[in-house]
Structure formats: C-alpha cells, structure tokens
C-alpha cells in the first residue's frame, strides 16, 4: 500500500468520528432541555401542593391544571410564585 491511501483512510476515520460526535451532541441537547423541563415541573408541582396545603388557612389556592403545569414547567419555582400572586 502506498502512503496516500493510508492517510486517506485515517482522514476518513477522523471525519467519521467527528460526524458521530456532532450527531450525538444534537441528540443530547434536546434531552437536557427535556430533563430540565421535567425537573422544573416536579419541583413546581410540589411547590403548588405545599402552597395549597399551607394556604388553606388564608383561603389561598392555586389550581393544578394543564396551564399551570406548563407555566411552572417552563419557568420553574418563579412560575409557581407568579401563579400565586395572580
């Protein structure tokens, strides 16, 4: 084999590894966003439940429905505080 063929194979392998890295990164970023959304939703839901339990004394109630879940899922605890004040 001559040297140019071996360098061509080496460049092809390097390009393949780089392409796999890019494709893996493109799949990993949406998973991070989805995981953050799930964690925010769980923490916000727990906060809404705690506010509803503690707010029984003062007649404070945050409805736990789809809209409040989306607001809390996107904004997290600040979204739950926003729902509490409005």
MMTF fields as JSON, N, C-alpha, C and O atoms, coordinates in Angstrom:
{
  "mmtfVersion": "1.0.0",
  "mmtfProducer": "UNKNOWN",
  "numBonds": 343,
  "numAtoms": 344,
  "numGroups": 86,
  "numChains": 1,
  "numModels": 1,
  "chainsPerModel": [1],
  "groupsPerChain": [86],
  "chainIdList": ["A"],
  "bondAtomList": [4, 2, 8, 6, 12, 10, 16, 14, 20, 18, 24, 22, 28, 26, 32, 30, 36, 34, 40, 38, 44, 42, 48, 46, 52, 50, 56, 54, 60, 58, 64, 62, 68, 66, 72, 70, 76, 74, 80, 78, 84, 82, 88, 86, 92, 90, 96, 94, 100, 98, 104, 102, 108, 106, 112, 110, 116, 114, 120, 118, 124, 122, 128, 126, 132, 130, 136, 134, 140, 138, 144, 142, 148, 146, 152, 150, 156, 154, 160, 158, 164, 162, 168, 166, 172, 170, 176, 174, 180, 178, 184, 182, 188, 186, 192, 190, 196, 194, 200, 198, 204, 202, 208, 206, 212, 210, 216, 214, 220, 218, 224, 222, 228, 226, 232, 230, 236, 234, 240, 238, 244, 242, 248, 246, 252, 250, 256, 254, 260, 258, 264, 262, 268, 266, 272, 270, 276, 274, 280, 278, 284, 282, 288, 286, 292, 290, 296, 294, 300, 298, 304, 302, 308, 306, 312, 310, 316, 314, 320, 318, 324, 322, 328, 326, 332, 330, 336, 334, 340, 338],
  "bondOrderList": [1, 1, 1, 1, 1, 1, 1, 1, 1, 1, 1, 1, 1, 1, 1, 1, 1, 1, 1, 1, 1, 1, 1, 1, 1, 1, 1, 1, 1, 1, 1, 1, 1, 1, 1, 1, 1, 1, 1, 1, 1, 1, 1, 1, 1, 1, 1, 1, 1, 1, 1, 1, 1, 1, 1, 1, 1, 1, 1, 1, 1, 1, 1, 1, 1, 1, 1, 1, 1, 1, 1, 1, 1, 1, 1, 1, 1, 1, 1, 1, 1, 1, 1, 1, 1],
  "groupList": [{"groupName": "UNK", "atomNameList": ["N", "CA", "C", "O"], "elementList": ["N", "C", "C", "O"], "formalChargeList": [0, 0, 0, 0], "bondAtomList": [1, 0, 2, 1, 3, 2], "bondOrderList": [1, 1, 2], "singleLetterCode": "X", "chemCompType": "L-PEPTIDE LINKING"}],
  "groupTypeList": [0, 0, 0, 0, 0, 0, 0, 0, 0, 0, 0, 0, 0, 0, 0, 0, 0, 0, 0, 0, 0, 0, 0, 0, 0, 0, 0, 0, 0, 0, 0, 0, 0, 0, 0, 0, 0, 0, 0, 0, 0, 0, 0, 0, 0, 0, 0, 0, 0, 0, 0, 0, 0, 0, 0, 0, 0, 0, 0, 0, 0, 0, 0, 0, 0, 0, 0, 0, 0, 0, 0, 0, 0, 0, 0, 0, 0, 0, 0, 0, 0, 0, 0, 0, 0, 0],
  "groupIdList": [1, 2, 3, 4, 5, 6, 7, 8, 9, 10, 11, 12, 13, 14, 15, 16, 17, 18, 19, 20, 21, 22, 23, 24, 25, 26, 27, 28, 29, 30, 31, 32, 33, 34, 35, 36, 37, 38, 39, 40, 41, 42, 43, 44, 45, 46, 47, 48, 49, 50, 51, 52, 53, 54, 55, 56, 57, 58, 59, 60, 61, 62, 63, 64, 65, 66, 67, 68, 69, 70, 71, 72, 73, 74, 75, 76, 77, 78, 79, 80, 81, 82, 83, 84, 85, 86],
  "secStructList": [7, 7, 2, 2, 2, 2, 2, 2, 2, 2, 2, 2, 2, 2, 2, 2, 2, 2, 2, 2, 2, 2, 2, 2, 2, 2, 2, 2, 2, 2, 2, 2, 2, 2, 2, 2, 2, 2, 2, 2, 2, 2, 2, 2, 2, 2, 2, 2, 2, 2, 2, 2, 2, 2, 6, 6, 6, 6, 6, 7, 7, 7, 7, 7, 1, 2, 2, 2, 2, 2, 2, 2, 2, 2, 2, 6, 2, 2, 2, 2, 2, 2, 2, 2, 2, 7],
  "xCoordList": [0.84, 0.0, 0.889, 1.962, 0.404, 1.186, 0.69, -0.383, 1.456, 1.212, -0.038, -0.706, -0.375, -1.527, -2.83, -3.783, -2.892, -4.095, -4.292, -5.428, -3.24, -3.341, -3.746, -4.527, -3.229, -3.617, -5.081, -5.788, -5.543, -6.944, -7.866, -8.92, -7.479, -8.27, -8.276, -9.308, -7.137, -7.049, -7.932, -8.601, -7.936, -8.795, -10.261, -11.081, -10.612, -12.0, -12.453, -13.572, -11.59, -11.931, -12.107, -13.047, -11.223, -11.319, -12.612, -13.284, -12.957, -14.199, -15.405, -16.372, -15.369, -16.473, -16.648, -17.773, -15.549, -15.623, -16.161, -16.968, -15.724, -16.224, -17.725, -18.473, -18.155, -19.58, -20.404, -21.493, -19.912, -20.614, -20.708, -21.725, -19.67, -19.687, -20.761, -21.527, -20.822, -21.816, -23.224, -24.097, -23.468, -24.8, -25.172, -26.314, -24.248, -24.51, -24.834, -25.719, -24.131, -24.388, -25.776, -26.474, -26.177, -27.502, -28.618, -29.696, -28.38, -29.382, -29.344, -30.36, -28.206, -28.057, -28.671, -29.219, -28.593, -29.105, -30.608, -31.033, -31.449, -32.882, -33.18, -34.137, -32.394, -32.6, -32.314, -33.002, -31.313, -31.02, -32.169, -32.555, -32.712, -33.839, -35.055, -35.749, -35.32, -36.464, -36.287, -37.248, -35.09, -34.831, -35.021, -35.57, -34.575, -34.763, -36.248, -36.702, -37.013, -38.45, -39.153, -40.051, -38.755, -39.357, -39.031, -39.907, -37.776, -37.383, -38.11, -38.577, -38.21, -38.938, -40.41, -41.003, -40.999, -42.412, -42.637, -43.601, -41.753, -41.898, -41.723, -42.528, -40.681, -40.462, -41.59, -42.03, -42.053, -43.162, -44.454, -45.226, -44.705, -45.901, -45.87, -46.886, -44.706, -44.564, -44.796, -45.435, -44.273, -44.466, -45.942, -46.432, -46.657, -48.089, -48.862, -49.761, -48.523, -49.205, -48.936, -49.851, -47.696, -47.36, -48.101, -48.615, -48.15, -48.875, -50.356, -50.984, -50.924, -52.341, -52.613, -53.644, -51.706, -51.893, -51.731, -52.521, -50.711, -50.485, -51.483, -51.79, -51.979, -52.887, -54.319, -55.162, -54.625, -55.987, -56.4, -57.577, -55.463, -55.767, -56.174, -57.023, -55.577, -55.824, -56.673, -56.779, -57.266, -58.094, -57.294, -57.784, -56.061, -55.192, -55.121, -54.777, -55.454, -55.496, -54.967, -55.4, -54.037, -53.536, -54.07, -53.763, -54.861, -55.384, -54.254, -53.37, -54.285, -53.274, -53.895, -54.515, -53.733, -54.284, -53.196, -52.027, -53.579, -52.598, -51.872, -50.657, -52.6, -51.972, -50.973, -49.863, -51.366, -50.435, -49.24, -48.127, -49.449, -48.331, -47.353, -46.142, -47.856, -46.974, -46.204, -45.003, -46.894, -46.216, -45.126, -44.012, -45.451, -44.462, -43.359, -42.201, -43.691, -42.682, -41.669, -40.485, -42.115, -41.196, -40.429, -39.221, -41.123, -40.488, -39.956, -39.111, -40.44, -39.982, -40.646, -41.81, -39.897, -40.412, -40.852, -41.88, -40.125, -40.645, -42.012, -42.827, -42.268, -43.588, -44.664, -45.788, -44.335, -45.295, -45.565, -46.7, -44.531, -44.735, -45.593, -46.436, -45.38, -46.199, -47.668, -48.553, -47.927, -49.299, -49.892, -51.092, -49.059, -49.559, -50.004, -50.968, -49.303, -49.636, -50.699, -51.249, -51.011, -52.028, -53.179, -54.121],
  "yCoordList": [-1.175, 0.0, 1.244, 1.279, 2.232, 3.46, 4.359, 4.131, 5.348, 6.187, 7.049, 7.323, 7.489, 8.375, 7.647, 8.268, 6.347, 5.569, 5.432, 5.511, 5.233, 5.124, 6.458, 6.475, 7.56, 8.871, 9.148, 9.751, 8.727, 8.895, 8.115, 8.616, 6.899, 6.105, 6.747, 6.771, 7.266, 7.937, 9.189, 9.451, 9.951, 11.144, 10.738, 11.416, 9.66, 9.189, 8.767, 9.073, 8.069, 7.687, 8.924, 8.982, 9.902, 11.121, 11.868, 12.371, 11.942, 12.604, 11.842, 12.464, 10.526, 9.712, 9.906, 10.02, 9.942, 10.16, 11.555, 11.725, 12.552, 13.906, 13.987, 14.65, 13.319, 13.302, 12.619, 13.091, 11.527, 10.865, 11.77, 11.77, 12.532, 13.472, 14.53, 14.833, 15.09, 16.128, 15.566, 16.209, 14.399, 13.779, 13.453, 13.679, 12.935, 12.65, 13.906, 13.895, 14.991, 16.261, 16.787, 17.322, 16.642, 17.105, 16.328, 16.876, 15.069, 14.29, 14.571, 14.42, 14.97, 15.182, 16.504, 16.567, 17.543, 18.861, 18.829, 19.348, 18.242, 18.194, 17.37, 17.672, 16.349, 15.567, 16.395, 16.244, 17.266, 18.139, 19.113, 19.366, 19.658, 20.59, 19.871, 20.406, 18.666, 17.89, 17.521, 17.582, 17.143, 16.803, 18.021, 17.9, 19.187, 20.404, 20.729, 21.146, 20.547, 20.8, 19.862, 20.286, 18.594, 17.62, 17.959, 17.911, 18.299, 18.638, 19.892, 19.95, 20.903, 22.119, 21.823, 22.382, 20.955, 20.613, 19.91, 20.203, 18.99, 18.259, 19.203, 19.181, 20.027, 20.967, 21.985, 22.327, 22.462, 23.415, 22.792, 23.432, 21.533, 20.842, 20.63, 20.785, 20.277, 20.118, 21.459, 21.519, 22.537, 23.859, 24.252, 24.819, 23.953, 24.271, 23.49, 24.035, 22.225, 21.416, 21.976, 22.061, 22.355, 22.92, 24.239, 24.497, 25.073, 26.343, 26.082, 26.773, 25.102, 24.789, 24.257, 24.575, 23.455, 22.937, 24.051, 24.157, 24.867, 25.945, 27.085, 27.802, 27.256, 28.349, 28.097, 28.977, 26.928, 26.644, 27.586, 27.923, 27.998, 28.911, 30.288, 30.946, 30.721, 32.07, 32.056, 33.075, 30.929, 30.762, 31.074, 31.754, 30.57, 30.734, 29.398, 28.377, 29.416, 28.172, 28.428, 29.366, 27.599, 27.636, 26.39, 25.276, 26.549, 25.354, 24.585, 25.184, 23.297, 22.443, 21.869, 20.806, 22.567, 22.132, 22.2, 22.419, 22.011, 21.954, 23.29, 23.313, 24.383, 25.689, 25.995, 26.457, 25.738, 25.997, 25.039, 25.423, 23.817, 22.871, 23.336, 23.201, 23.881, 24.375, 25.604, 25.723, 26.511, 27.715, 27.337, 27.859, 26.434, 26.011, 25.183, 25.281, 24.373, 23.572, 24.417, 24.08, 25.507, 26.359, 27.296, 27.472, 27.891, 28.893, 28.347, 28.98, 27.183, 26.604, 27.253, 27.649, 27.359, 27.957, 29.416, 29.81, 30.228, 31.583, 31.568, 32.46, 30.58, 30.461, 30.135, 30.624, 29.311, 28.997, 30.231, 30.469, 31.009, 32.26, 33.23, 33.929, 33.273, 34.111, 33.693, 34.546, 32.396, 31.902, 32.236, 32.482, 32.244, 32.506, 33.963, 34.251, 34.874, 36.286, 36.766, 37.85, 35.994, 36.407, 35.453, 35.664],
  "zCoordList": [0.0, 0.0, 0.0, 0.602, -0.684, -0.639, 0.494, 1.053, 0.817, 1.988, 1.842, 2.839, 0.613, 0.429, 0.726, 1.196, 0.465, 0.752, 2.258, 2.728, 3.02, 4.461, 5.096, 6.048, 4.583, 5.095, 4.761, 5.568, 3.605, 3.219, 4.149, 4.539, 4.505, 5.442, 6.815, 7.485, 7.24, 8.533, 8.566, 9.566, 7.488, 7.41, 7.404, 8.021, 6.729, 6.704, 8.102, 8.514, 8.822, 10.208, 11.095, 11.888, 10.971, 11.766, 11.432, 12.332, 10.168, 9.769, 10.311, 10.75, 10.289, 10.82, 12.322, 12.809, 13.048, 14.496, 14.792, 15.706, 14.031, 14.217, 13.906, 14.624, 12.848, 12.493, 13.586, 13.911, 14.155, 15.253, 16.475, 17.169, 16.742, 17.865, 17.651, 18.566, 16.456, 16.152, 16.25, 16.833, 15.705, 15.758, 17.198, 17.599, 17.977, 19.392, 20.168, 21.024, 19.883, 20.562, 20.205, 21.066, 18.953, 18.532, 19.221, 19.452, 19.55, 20.278, 21.78, 22.459, 22.297, 23.73, 24.192, 25.293, 23.39, 23.777, 24.044, 25.076, 23.161, 23.493, 24.744, 25.457, 25.025, 26.237, 27.482, 28.492, 27.429, 28.568, 28.802, 29.943, 27.711, 27.831, 28.388, 29.252, 27.903, 28.383, 29.854, 30.621, 30.254, 31.655, 32.556, 33.651, 32.108, 32.899, 33.018, 34.083, 31.938, 31.965, 32.937, 33.666, 32.956, 33.87, 35.326, 36.19, 35.594, 36.967, 37.437, 38.574, 36.558, 36.928, 37.185, 38.108, 36.384, 36.577, 37.912, 38.621, 38.248, 39.513, 40.704, 41.635, 40.678, 41.78, 41.877, 42.975, 40.744, 40.756, 41.233, 41.947, 40.842, 41.326, 42.826, 43.503, 43.345, 44.799, 45.489, 46.539, 44.896, 45.476, 45.476, 46.453, 44.382, 44.311, 45.361, 46.001, 45.544, 46.562, 47.957, 48.776, 48.23, 49.543, 49.762, 50.851, 48.717, 48.837, 49.067, 49.869, 48.38, 48.574, 49.976, 50.568, 50.512, 51.873, 52.912, 53.851, 52.733, 53.694, 53.504, 54.456, 52.31, 52.033, 52.427, 52.255, 52.95, 53.403, 54.531, 54.662, 55.32, 56.426, 55.918, 56.518, 54.824, 54.305, 53.031, 52.349, 52.711, 51.515, 50.241, 49.339, 50.185, 49.023, 48.305, 48.9, 47.002, 46.251, 44.844, 44.175, 44.4, 43.025, 42.33, 42.755, 41.275, 40.597, 39.917, 39.304, 40.025, 39.403, 38.14, 38.181, 37.009, 35.729, 34.666, 34.983, 33.404, 32.329, 32.149, 31.957, 32.21, 32.029, 33.149, 32.885, 34.381, 35.486, 35.416, 35.775, 34.964, 34.827, 33.75, 33.923, 32.644, 31.584, 32.068, 31.824, 32.75, 33.262, 34.256, 34.196, 35.162, 36.151, 35.501, 35.909, 34.505, 33.824, 33.077, 33.043, 32.481, 31.738, 32.668, 32.516, 33.622, 34.482, 35.806, 36.439, 36.229, 37.487, 38.686, 38.627, 39.773, 41.007, 40.79, 41.34, 40.019, 39.772, 39.082, 39.316, 38.245, 37.628, 38.636, 38.524, 39.625, 40.683, 41.536, 41.948, 41.799, 42.536, 41.73, 42.292, 40.42, 39.548, 39.615, 39.685, 39.593, 39.702, 41.074, 41.196, 42.082, 43.427, 43.577, 44.286, 42.911, 43.055, 42.08, 42.272, 41.033, 40.075, 40.024, 39.262]
}
